Amino acid sequence: MRSLFPSSSITPPLRLRYLKNPKFMSSEPHFPNIPTTDSPFSQSPDFPENISQASGILEKPIFPESKTPHFATPTSRPANLTQTHVINTLLTRKNDPYSALSYFKSVEGKRGFAKGVDTFCVLIQILVGSEETQRHAKNMLNQFVAGDSVPTPSVFVDHLIECASRFGIEIDSRVFGYLLNSYTRANKINDAMDCFNAIIERDIILSVPSVNILLTALVRRNLTNEVRELYNKMVLKGVSGDRVTVHVMMRACLKEGNAEEAEEFFSEAKARGTELDAAAYSIVIQAACQRLHVSVALGLLKEMGLKGWFPSEGTFTSVIGVCVKQGNMVEALRLKDEMVRCGKAMNVVVATSLMKGYCKQGNLGSALNLFDKMSEDGPTPNKVTFAILIDWCCRNGVMEKAYELYTQMKHLGITPSVFDVNNLIRGFLEARSLEKASKLFEEAVECGVANLFTWNNLLSWFSKEGKMSEACSLWEKMVVKNVVPNVVSYNSMILAHCRIGNMDMAYSVFSEMREKGLKPNVISYSILIDGYFKKGDSKRAFEVFDQMEGVNISPTDFTFNTIINGLCKAGRTSEARDMFKNFVEKGFNPICMTYNSIINGFMKEGAVDSALTVYREMCESGISPNVVTYTSLINGFCKTNNIDLALKMRNKMKNEALILDVTAYGALIDGFCKRRDMETARSLFSEILEVGLSPNTVVYNSMISGFRNVNNMEAALGLHKKMIDEGIPCDLQTYTSLIDGLLKEGKLLLASDLYSEMLAKGIVPDIITYTVLINGLCGKGQLENARKIFEEMDRKSITPNTLVYNTLIAGYFREGNLQEAFRLHNEMLDKGLTPDDTTYDILVNGKVQGENSLSEASCA
């Protein structure tokens, strides 16, 4: 290729530039004197003293035959070995490069021959002119560039141009391409860049392959800025490159993380008509995958297929991976099958990606099946495979399988990471398998695998469960093991103390955290606020809230919800609602739970209208009520005898496809039981079983109490038996209702058996139970037994209420024992109890209320 740089542009300043280092070609200190009559530049002031003043030829240092510099002893040089003679001889053999090379080799080793830069430049350019001798030129340039005494690239480029002009050699751009490649191969990247810039500045157009070699070297060294700069200069000269250039530039973009630009390079090359190959498609598919452009990647794969190209294993792996990330398991599995059909076995990365995809879709079974197939047929699972499966087994509560994988992993010689151990510990704790979690924890600590997260997992669980002693013991062990607690650790300890209501200790830990230089976060403050509210100390809760704002920690929605919920539970729902409005103005985004707290608070206070108003506001704000919302409303309506409204809410739930929970059913059942509508109550009870829920003790108690009230003790006792058979615990209310009903029917022996059964279970009677017993026994004339129960109350330091005294007084009055009746009246006064109208009706007017009325009063 002919240079675009004209020979007439060589000027003395240019020559001065390349002669700034007179020793750039040799370590010889000087050259022998040569006659000056032949030199056209002999009078030039631009040349330093090592240029001969006699020969008329620019004497350059000897071209080194090895990297080791040598010094020649000055001597007389035969006339036929002067550079003029050697160059002239080379020029006469210009059309026979092999002859020129042979001649050069023949004189190169002779004494007195000075191998100057002119000679070298002339020879190189002659050799490059023939394809047969180009490799010799390349080798000579490689040897030259690899040497120690090398001129700057721009100086050597200028000298090549000047020699070509001076000796009438047509400039061949391949010379400069080979020189550029020599710098690159010698790992002199900075010199290579300088060489490229010098060549481009002199309007010499390099071949695309020679530039590609430098571009590739730059990409390998992550010099992406230099790659971009070089490519831009290349384009400015009208050279866009070939498919290899496209490969290199796309890889450079990907190394920079600029996948979009990589795709642009591909598209532009395709539009220019550049012949692209399978490798280019593979790279651009990788770029599309990085951008999660599944459709683009799949389209490019299809194009490859139409061209008869088979994607590489890496290409299949990348596209399958991005399909999984996008949740497109159908396409991922199709590509896996296509990959296998192309003769490429499913690798561990593909298998692991597919397992993760199954897990994300909630299909853990298919992931485990694929793992089993992988274990049988290959490939061998790696650390990531096990980590993913252990993680998702733990998330799904399949702890036995998770631990089995953990064990299998170790048997294969794969060391589990702390991530695996922490997942297993969290999983066992959530499954309430403290023993297994603790065993893993101890192993992790002993092996040095445990990190702070490992300790915090166990500490957090102890705190949430209110296991104060275990939390404190673990904390002390952290200190012994020199494990430095962080804010999360301290928050767990604060929570532990709050859970058991020890707010003084909770605040003490909070203070210690600050003393240690740790800054409490919004969670720290919110835990304290919640703890004070649950303790009933609203004042202190707001002091902590003010303190938090004072240190410029912004409350989160969790904090606001904590305050609103705390006020509602403290019976200050109206105040909570006012604060709710204030918080919203501060940017608080209320959620369903927020409204539920206020609705439930109003319902507990009997403010049904206010609760309904908040419910309507909730719906108008676009927040859909949930099961808890409706349960609170149903429960409140039932307690205020608004059964119709409760049923209306139940129908709304059905219309919104919300399934009533046991609490909602329990509220409805209790409401109908209190209305003595046992047919509807029984129907709802059956419905609970039909929808797959299990009635709890509260539901059974409502039904038993309802049947007692309608004097159907057979049905009540049947429910009691069902509770025992199904392992549902009977509580004090269960036994009290049954004993009350049996005593009414005069079944004293059965009532006595149930009372003994209750005591055997460790259930302690309360004032209501004693009242029922005394009232029932008195009503059946068992005054002596009633008296024993009364004395038992005194032994257990349970003060009888007015109802108990009225029952006993009525019993003795009925038997005509007025003395004992009045004694009990006096005793009642001595204990500070105030007789009521019933007492005086008995003593003064002789009126005794029916036993049913007294019994119902006691159980109300």
PANU-440280 format. One record per residue (C-alpha): residue number from 1; x, y, z. Coordinates in pm, whole numbers, plus 50000, padded with zeros to 5 digits. Layout:
PANU-440280
resi,east,north,up
NUM,X,Y,Z
...
END
This chain:
PANU-440280
resi,east,north,up
1,50000,50000,50000
2,50137,50342,49908
3,50182,50595,50187
4,49959,50898,50194
5,50257,51086,50331
6,50453,51257,50039
7,50834,51226,50037
8,50879,51601,49994
9,50742,51660,50342
10,51058,51526,50510
11,51227,51828,50663
12,51540,51890,50869
13,51338,51936,51191
14,51198,51587,51138
15,51553,51451,51103
16,51651,51631,51418
17,51366,51463,51603
18,51482,51112,51522
19,51846,51191,51600
20,51792,51320,51951
21,51938,50996,52086
22,52261,50933,51887
23,52311,50592,52050
24,51968,50450,51974
25,52107,50187,51736
26,52429,50077,51905
27,52637,50099,52217
28,52946,50199,52016
29,53085,50533,52142
30,53180,50661,51796
31,53227,50568,51433
32,53546,50558,51218
33,53618,50855,50994
34,53477,50826,50641
35,53534,51070,50356
36,53269,51342,50336
37,53259,51410,49960
38,52953,51187,49898
39,52723,51336,50165
40,52449,51573,50063
41,52394,51655,50432
42,52760,51705,50528
43,52718,52077,50587
44,52398,52046,50787
45,52421,52187,51141
46,52141,51954,51252
47,52355,51644,51301
48,52563,51571,51612
49,52928,51473,51623
50,52876,51098,51569
51,52781,51166,51205
52,53087,51122,50987
53,53217,51440,50828
54,53394,51249,50553
55,53172,50981,50405
56,52871,51193,50323
57,52646,50910,50456
58,52453,50932,50779
59,52636,50687,50996
60,52400,50514,51238
61,52496,50284,51526
62,52545,49920,51446
63,52227,49709,51452
64,52274,49471,51747
65,52290,49101,51670
66,52176,49018,52023
67,52029,49196,52322
68,52376,49219,52477
69,52541,49549,52382
70,52900,49535,52247
71,53168,49788,52178
72,53370,49774,51854
73,53728,49884,51849
74,53776,50177,51606
75,53964,50063,51299
76,54008,50146,50936
77,53711,50027,50732
78,53758,49878,50386
79,53599,50093,50120
80,53373,49811,50000
81,53211,49779,50349
82,53104,50137,50394
83,52731,50195,50441
84,52721,50370,50105
85,52859,50066,49932
86,52641,49818,50127
87,52323,50023,50069
88,52403,50065,49700
89,52461,49693,49670
90,52133,49618,49850
91,51950,49859,49619
92,52092,49682,49311
93,51936,49360,49446
94,51605,49528,49528
95,51416,49299,49292
96,51581,48990,49437
97,51509,49012,49815
98,51671,48674,49888
99,51991,48790,49718
100,51983,49116,49917
101,51937,48920,50240
102,52219,48681,50152
103,52450,48967,50073
104,52365,49140,50401
105,52431,48821,50594
106,52762,48774,50413
107,52897,49116,50509
108,52725,49139,50847
109,52988,48938,51025
110,53290,49087,50851
111,53535,49305,51036
112,53494,49671,50970
113,53129,49656,50866
114,52913,49909,51050
115,52551,49800,51044
116,52383,50139,51050
117,52015,50225,51074
118,52007,50324,50704
119,52127,49981,50604
120,51870,49818,50835
121,51581,50032,50707
122,51670,49970,50342
123,51700,49595,50395
124,51370,49569,50586
125,51179,49754,50317
126,51333,49538,50041
127,51242,49219,50229
128,50883,49330,50290
129,50839,49380,49917
130,50834,49005,49860
131,50596,48763,50030
132,50876,48504,50038
133,51102,48718,50255
134,50845,48897,50467
135,50893,48653,50754
136,51262,48743,50764
137,51165,49110,50792
138,50929,49029,51076
139,51195,48832,51264
140,51452,49110,51223
141,51204,49370,51348
142,51109,49149,51643
143,51477,49111,51736
144,51536,49482,51696
145,51238,49592,51910
146,51319,49338,52180
147,51668,49484,52224
148,51777,49719,52499
149,51900,50009,52286
150,51588,50098,52094
151,51491,50442,51962
152,51156,50592,52042
153,50883,50457,51811
154,50815,50794,51649
155,51187,50839,51571
156,51211,50499,51406
157,50889,50555,51207
158,51029,50885,51079
159,51358,50719,50982
160,51182,50446,50785
161,50990,50714,50592
162,51302,50923,50528
163,51509,50626,50409
164,51235,50525,50169
165,51223,50877,50029
166,51599,50923,50017
167,51671,50592,49842
168,51369,50587,49613
169,51189,50299,49777
170,50811,50297,49756
171,50663,50315,50103
172,50487,49991,50196
173,50245,50017,50488
174,50316,49652,50576
175,50656,49760,50710
176,50483,49978,50967
177,50228,49708,51047
178,50508,49461,51118
179,50687,49720,51331
180,50368,49782,51530
181,50318,49410,51582
182,50679,49375,51699
183,50623,49628,51976
184,50302,49445,52075
185,50470,49103,52079
186,50757,49243,52286
187,50494,49344,52544
188,50592,49709,52501
189,50234,49832,52494
190,50309,50199,52555
191,50565,50194,52273
192,50312,50016,52054
193,50058,50292,52118
194,50323,50556,52040
195,50415,50370,51723
196,50049,50355,51616
197,49999,50726,51679
198,50316,50812,51486
199,50207,50603,51190
200,49854,50749,51187
201,49982,51105,51222
202,50197,51053,50911
203,49893,50945,50710
204,50006,50590,50665
205,49710,50353,50660
206,49780,50038,50854
207,49631,49702,50768
208,49332,49603,50980
209,49493,49277,51108
210,49797,49464,51241
211,49570,49704,51432
212,49360,49413,51558
213,49667,49260,51720
214,49728,49577,51920
215,49358,49613,52006
216,49350,49256,52134
217,49656,49313,52351
218,49499,49625,52499
219,49172,49444,52577
220,49362,49164,52749
221,49520,49424,52974
222,49182,49589,53044
223,49304,49913,52884
224,48958,49987,52747
225,49006,50363,52728
226,49311,50313,52508
227,49114,50065,52297
228,48842,50321,52236
229,49096,50595,52156
230,49284,50376,51908
231,48965,50257,51739
232,48833,50612,51700
233,49158,50721,51532
234,49130,50422,51304
235,48772,50514,51205
236,48872,50876,51140
237,49111,50742,50877
238,48816,50569,50710
239,48896,50220,50833
240,48612,50049,51022
241,48785,49718,51067
242,48680,49362,51000
243,48496,49097,51198
244,48794,49050,51428
245,48782,49421,51508
246,48414,49380,51591
247,48501,49088,51825
248,48769,49290,52001
249,48559,49603,52042
250,48260,49413,52175
251,48480,49236,52428
252,48622,49570,52536
253,48269,49702,52591
254,48172,49397,52794
255,48481,49435,53010
256,48367,49789,53081
257,48020,49660,53164
258,47880,49849,52865
259,47672,49574,52702
260,47455,49825,52518
261,47754,49964,52327
262,47866,49611,52244
263,47528,49548,52082
264,47564,49878,51891
265,47905,49770,51750
266,47747,49448,51627
267,47447,49623,51470
268,47665,49884,51296
269,47901,49619,51159
270,47604,49417,51035
271,47456,49727,50868
272,47793,49799,50697
273,47791,49452,50550
274,48085,49328,50756
275,48110,48952,50733
276,48028,48839,51084
277,48096,48491,51214
278,47962,48266,51488
279,48207,48416,51737
280,48063,48765,51682
281,47713,48629,51738
282,47826,48457,52056
283,47970,48779,52193
284,47663,48989,52113
285,47439,48720,52265
286,47646,48749,52580
287,47590,49127,52572
288,47214,49079,52532
289,47218,48839,52825
290,47396,49093,53043
291,47115,49337,52965
292,46856,49063,53036
293,46722,49104,52683
294,46590,48750,52649
295,46401,48812,52324
296,46711,48965,52159
297,46931,48675,52269
298,46679,48418,52146
299,46646,48600,51813
300,47023,48596,51762
301,47037,48226,51848
302,46773,48165,51583
303,46981,48359,51326
304,47281,48143,51410
305,47071,47833,51348
306,46955,47964,51011
307,47319,48018,50913
308,47400,47659,51008
309,47612,47757,51309
310,47600,47568,51636
311,47621,47792,51945
312,47901,47717,52187
313,47842,47565,52527
314,47912,47905,52684
315,47651,48072,52463
316,47385,47817,52555
317,47478,47856,52922
318,47443,48235,52911
319,47102,48233,52739
320,46964,47959,52965
321,47083,48157,53266
322,46907,48476,53158
323,46587,48284,53074
324,46588,48151,53429
325,46645,48500,53570
326,46343,48624,53375
327,46133,48335,53501
328,46099,48180,53155
329,46155,47818,53254
330,45980,47680,52945
331,46235,47845,52714
332,46524,47758,52947
333,46433,47390,52939
334,46385,47398,52560
335,46733,47545,52517
336,46878,47284,52751
337,46730,47010,52531
338,46860,47184,52217
339,47203,47211,52376
340,47206,46835,52441
341,47086,46763,52083
342,47383,46966,51954
343,47612,46721,52129
344,47693,46941,52428
345,47633,46781,52765
346,47442,46978,53025
347,47710,47142,53241
348,47694,47219,53612
349,47618,47588,53553
350,47312,47508,53338
351,47190,47244,53582
352,47233,47480,53876
353,47054,47762,53691
354,46758,47535,53614
355,46739,47422,53978
356,46732,47783,54092
357,46459,47857,53838
358,46246,47570,53968
359,46297,47691,54325
360,46193,48047,54241
361,45873,47910,54087
362,45801,47725,54410
363,45875,47390,54247
364,46135,47257,54489
365,46044,46898,54400
366,46152,46938,54035
367,46477,47103,54148
368,46554,46808,54375
369,46463,46560,54099
370,46705,46735,53864
371,46970,46719,54136
372,46917,46343,54173
373,46946,46298,53796
374,47258,46513,53799
375,47410,46297,54074
376,47344,45983,53866
377,47436,46102,53516
378,47654,46406,53580
379,47778,46667,53591
380,47908,46671,53947
381,47730,46933,54160
382,47947,47216,54287
383,47941,47445,54587
384,47685,47679,54428
385,47450,47390,54346
386,47443,47276,54707
387,47413,47631,54839
388,47103,47702,54627
389,46927,47380,54721
390,47009,47412,55090
391,46883,47772,55087
392,46552,47685,54923
393,46498,47371,55132
394,46539,47589,55440
395,46299,47851,55301
396,46040,47580,55246
397,46094,47422,55585
398,46225,47095,55436
399,46499,47079,55696
400,46562,46706,55683
401,46650,46730,55311
402,46852,47048,55370
403,47065,46873,55629
404,47099,46567,55404
405,47239,46791,55128
406,47472,46954,55378
407,47607,46612,55479
408,47636,46497,55116
409,47826,46814,55034
410,48086,46737,55301
411,48120,46375,55186
412,48210,46501,54838
413,48491,46707,54991
414,48313,47039,54933
415,48352,47268,55232
416,48020,47433,55322
417,48034,47810,55343
418,47914,48018,55634
419,47618,48110,55410
420,47510,47743,55406
421,47555,47706,55781
422,47361,48025,55856
423,47074,47914,55632
424,47055,47579,55810
425,47063,47739,56155
426,46785,47984,56059
427,46582,47701,55908
428,46610,47481,56216
429,46519,47772,56441
430,46211,47853,56233
431,46118,47483,56254
432,46170,47514,56631
433,46446,47253,56625
434,46666,47436,56872
435,46876,47129,56948
436,46982,47082,56582
437,47037,47455,56535
438,47254,47468,56847
439,47457,47166,56734
440,47530,47328,56398
441,47614,47653,56572
442,47864,47484,56804
443,48027,47305,56506
444,48055,47633,56316
445,48215,47808,56614
446,48456,47521,56677
447,48562,47506,56309
448,48605,47883,56289
449,48336,47911,56019
450,48091,48114,56226
451,48070,48487,56162
452,47879,48760,56339
453,47564,48674,56139
454,47582,48321,56278
455,47583,48451,56635
456,47312,48706,56561
457,47082,48439,56413
458,47074,48247,56740
459,47068,48560,56955
460,46775,48705,56760
461,46575,48384,56795
462,46630,48365,57171
463,46521,48728,57198
464,46203,48688,56995
465,46111,48379,57195
466,46167,48561,57522
467,46439,48314,57627
468,46626,48564,57836
469,46867,48332,58013
470,46975,48168,57685
471,47022,48509,57522
472,47236,48633,57812
473,47443,48314,57810
474,47509,48350,57437
475,47602,48716,57486
476,47859,48621,57749
477,48002,48358,57515
478,48039,48623,57245
479,48249,48829,57485
480,48469,48528,57571
481,48520,48447,57202
482,48606,48813,57125
483,48309,48840,56889
484,48234,49212,56871
485,47856,49276,56879
486,47707,49515,56625
487,47385,49717,56633
488,47183,49409,56533
489,47325,49218,56830
490,47235,49496,57071
491,46887,49530,56920
492,46829,49160,56988
493,46925,49200,57353
494,46703,49509,57388
495,46415,49309,57239
496,46479,49017,57477
497,46445,49242,57780
498,46137,49411,57631
499,45972,49072,57573
500,45987,48988,57944
501,45883,49342,58037
502,46217,49441,58194
503,46233,49789,58046
504,46503,49910,58286
505,46745,49648,58155
506,46634,49713,57798
507,46722,50079,57831
508,47047,49988,58006
509,47157,49778,57705
510,47049,50066,57478
511,47275,50302,57676
512,47566,50055,57670
513,47543,50038,57292
514,47589,50415,57269
515,47877,50405,57517
516,48051,50150,57292
517,48040,50400,57009
518,47760,50227,56818
519,47484,50449,56689
520,47134,50312,56761
521,46919,50291,56451
522,46548,50340,56401
523,46487,49974,56490
524,46660,50022,56826
525,46428,50310,56914
526,46118,50140,56774
527,46179,49827,56987
528,46204,50042,57297
529,45890,50239,57207
530,45696,49916,57156
531,45830,49775,57482
532,45717,50078,57682
533,45372,50071,57523
534,45330,49702,57607
535,45438,49779,57960
536,45164,50043,57973
537,45411,50330,57998
538,45292,50554,57714
539,45471,50855,57859
540,45812,50688,57844
541,45735,50556,57496
542,45682,50910,57367
543,45998,51030,57545
544,46200,50773,57348
545,46020,50881,57030
546,46114,51245,57097
547,46472,51137,57173
548,46490,50959,56838
549,46374,51264,56647
550,46618,51474,56853
551,46915,51285,56708
552,46773,51326,56354
553,46668,50965,56306
554,46355,50968,56095
555,46078,50735,56207
556,45984,50461,55964
557,45637,50332,55893
558,45717,50056,56143
559,45772,50320,56412
560,45447,50498,56330
561,45255,50170,56330
562,45410,50080,56666
563,45286,50406,56822
564,44937,50379,56673
565,44902,50015,56778
566,45037,50092,57126
567,44786,50372,57184
568,44497,50159,57058
569,44586,49874,57293
570,44613,50122,57578
571,44250,50226,57518
572,44351,50561,57362
573,44215,50492,57015
574,44082,50843,56952
575,44427,50981,57029
576,44580,50721,56800
577,44350,50829,56518
578,44454,51195,56561
579,44821,51095,56555
580,44754,50884,56247
581,44643,51197,56059
582,44949,51386,56182
583,45183,51107,56073
584,45028,51095,55726
585,45113,51464,55687
586,45475,51373,55768
587,45486,51121,55484
588,45361,50811,55665
589,45209,50552,55431
590,44949,50362,55630
591,44897,49995,55553
592,44615,49756,55627
593,44765,49676,55967
594,44747,50045,56065
595,44375,50066,55998
596,44322,49727,56165
597,44476,49857,56488
598,44241,50156,56497
599,43931,49956,56399
600,44007,49691,56661
601,44073,49962,56921
602,43736,50129,56860
603,43555,49795,56862
604,43708,49701,57198
605,43593,50036,57333
606,43245,49973,57196
607,43270,50267,56953
608,43112,50081,56662
609,43031,50393,56458
610,43391,50518,56482
611,43520,50177,56378
612,43292,50176,56074
613,43404,50529,55981
614,43770,50418,55983
615,43674,50110,55782
616,43512,50329,55515
617,43817,50562,55510
618,44035,50258,55461
619,43834,50140,55159
620,43824,50491,55010
621,44205,50521,55036
622,44242,50217,54814
623,44359,49977,55084
624,44173,49647,55073
625,44056,49508,55408
626,44199,49169,55497
627,44085,48882,55715
628,44203,49060,56030
629,43997,49370,55942
630,43678,49173,55896
631,43748,48956,56201
632,43781,49267,56420
633,43453,49404,56282
634,43268,49073,56314
635,43398,49023,56667
636,43297,49375,56766
637,42952,49348,56611
638,42888,49017,56784
639,42993,49151,57122
640,42760,49450,57080
641,42479,49216,56965
642,42489,49351,56607
643,42468,49005,56451
644,42315,49135,56130
645,42615,49362,56069
646,42848,49073,56154
647,42677,48853,55893
648,42696,49137,55642
649,43074,49152,55693
650,43092,48775,55655
651,42916,48801,55318
652,43158,49077,55210
653,43445,48845,55289
654,43294,48571,55075
655,43238,48814,54788
656,43604,48920,54807
657,43717,48555,54814
658,43853,48595,55165
659,43834,48285,55384
660,43722,48340,55740
661,43979,48238,55996
662,43904,48053,56319
663,43885,48382,56511
664,43616,48519,56278
665,43418,48195,56297
666,43462,48195,56673
667,43322,48548,56703
668,43014,48456,56496
669,42958,48131,56685
670,42988,48310,57019
671,42737,48571,56906
672,42477,48311,56804
673,42541,48108,57120
674,42468,48413,57333
675,42145,48458,57138
676,42072,48089,57213
677,42055,48023,56839
678,42241,47693,56863
679,42120,47572,56526
680,42310,47850,56345
681,42605,47812,56582
682,42620,47438,56510
683,42604,47508,56135
684,42898,47749,56156
685,43090,47499,56368
686,43043,47237,56096
687,43150,47490,55834
688,43482,47537,56014
689,43554,47168,55971
690,43437,47169,55608
691,43680,47447,55508
692,43969,47256,55665
693,44014,47464,55981
694,44042,47323,56332
695,43820,47473,56603
696,44027,47596,56896
697,43952,47601,57268
698,43774,47938,57241
699,43530,47805,56978
700,43461,47489,57180
701,43402,47694,57494
702,43146,47912,57315
703,42959,47602,57192
704,42971,47429,57533
705,42850,47744,57706
706,42572,47782,57447
707,42448,47425,57493
708,42463,47470,57872
709,42246,47780,57844
710,41981,47584,57652
711,42011,47295,57901
712,42156,47053,57644
713,42435,46906,57855
714,42449,46593,57644
715,42571,46799,57348
716,42805,46997,57575
717,42961,46680,57717
718,42992,46541,57363
719,43200,46843,57263
720,43413,46798,57574
721,43487,46439,57472
722,43569,46556,57116
723,43818,46808,57257
724,43996,46537,57454
725,43999,46296,57158
726,44146,46558,56925
727,44402,46684,57177
728,44250,47030,57210
729,44326,47159,57561
730,44037,47215,57798
731,44085,47529,58008
732,43923,47670,58321
733,43628,47812,58125
734,43558,47471,57970
735,43534,47299,58308
736,43347,47586,58474
737,43071,47580,58208
738,43037,47201,58223
739,43032,47189,58605
740,42775,47469,58613
741,42546,47287,58369
742,42578,46951,58545
743,42505,47105,58885
744,42191,47266,58742
745,42074,46924,58631
746,42160,46779,58970
747,42435,46555,58834
748,42656,46615,59137
749,42874,46307,59097
750,42962,46384,58734
751,43027,46749,58824
752,43254,46630,59108
753,43445,46403,58867
754,43501,46691,58626
755,43620,46911,58913
756,43871,46643,59017
757,43983,46605,58652
758,44039,46981,58632
759,44249,46986,58949
760,44450,46684,58830
761,44547,46882,58517
762,44682,47158,58738
763,44404,47401,58646
764,44342,47630,58944
765,43982,47741,59009
766,43910,48112,59011
767,43637,48317,59176
768,43391,48233,58894
769,43447,47857,58932
770,43402,47874,59308
771,43088,48080,59263
772,42945,47822,59023
773,43028,47538,59264
774,42882,47707,59568
775,42572,47820,59381
776,42512,47477,59230
777,42563,47291,59556
778,42342,47531,59750
779,42072,47502,59486
780,42067,47124,59533
781,42063,47143,59911
782,42430,47047,59944
783,42495,47328,60190
784,42764,47140,60380
785,42962,47071,60062
786,42912,47429,59957
787,43052,47535,60295
788,43365,47321,60230
789,43421,47493,59895
790,43378,47824,60070
791,43645,47732,60327
792,43874,47613,60045
793,43851,47962,59899
794,43964,48106,60230
795,44262,47867,60246
796,44369,47975,59899
797,44332,48342,59996
798,44057,48398,59738
799,43816,48657,59870
800,43452,48558,59804
801,43247,48817,59617
802,42901,48944,59698
803,42742,48682,59474
804,42904,48396,59672
805,42782,48540,60004
806,42434,48594,59862
807,42423,48232,59748
808,42526,48098,60090
809,42299,48341,60277
810,42006,48233,60055
811,42088,47867,60121
812,42094,47904,60498
813,41786,48128,60489
814,41603,47860,60287
815,41691,47600,60553
816,41577,47834,60828
817,41928,47884,60970
818,41884,48261,61007
819,42169,48288,61260
820,42426,48158,61008
821,42271,48369,60738
822,42316,48689,60942
823,42664,48581,61055
824,42768,48555,60693
825,42618,48898,60638
826,42835,49042,60916
827,43142,48859,60785
828,43071,49006,60446
829,43072,49356,60597
830,43393,49284,60792
831,43571,49195,60462
832,43472,49526,60313
833,43210,49390,60076
834,42898,49597,60024
835,42570,49406,60031
836,42353,49464,59725
837,41977,49470,59674
838,41971,49090,59647
839,42128,49056,59993
840,41862,49275,60155
841,41578,49110,59964
842,41689,48779,60117
843,41745,48902,60472
844,41469,49160,60506
845,41196,49049,60274
846,41275,48677,60269
847,41300,48672,59890
848,41539,48415,59742
849,41630,48442,59374
850,41607,48132,59161
851,41922,47927,59128
852,41930,47979,58754
853,41951,48355,58787
854,42233,48330,59039
855,42418,48080,58824
856,42391,48287,58510
857,42508,48592,58700
858,42815,48405,58814
859,42907,48294,58463
860,42834,48622,58288
END
